Amino acid sequence: MRITYDPQVDAAYIYLTEDALDPGRDSIPLEVPDDTAAMVVMDWKDGKIVGLEVLDATALLHPDLLALAVRPKEKRP
């Protein structure tokens, strides 16, 4: 698993596989609590969950998780 985070748009992507995310995956918006303005999208490929995109990431993700994320123009740890 790896995480990328773009602070300019406050969006994170959680990769649940190291396989390339080629075209052909299905993206499904997930429901979030009514009082939350953020959005979470789950990507499926070949019947498996391959990743999650989280908009308004600082509101939905724990700071410890975001601290592990690779930012733009950073090399992967």
Beta strands, then each sheet from edge to edge (+ up, - down):
strand 1: 2-6
strand 2: 11-15
strand 3: 26-30
strand 4: 39-45
strand 5: 48-55
sheet 1: 1+ 2- 5+ 4- 3+
end
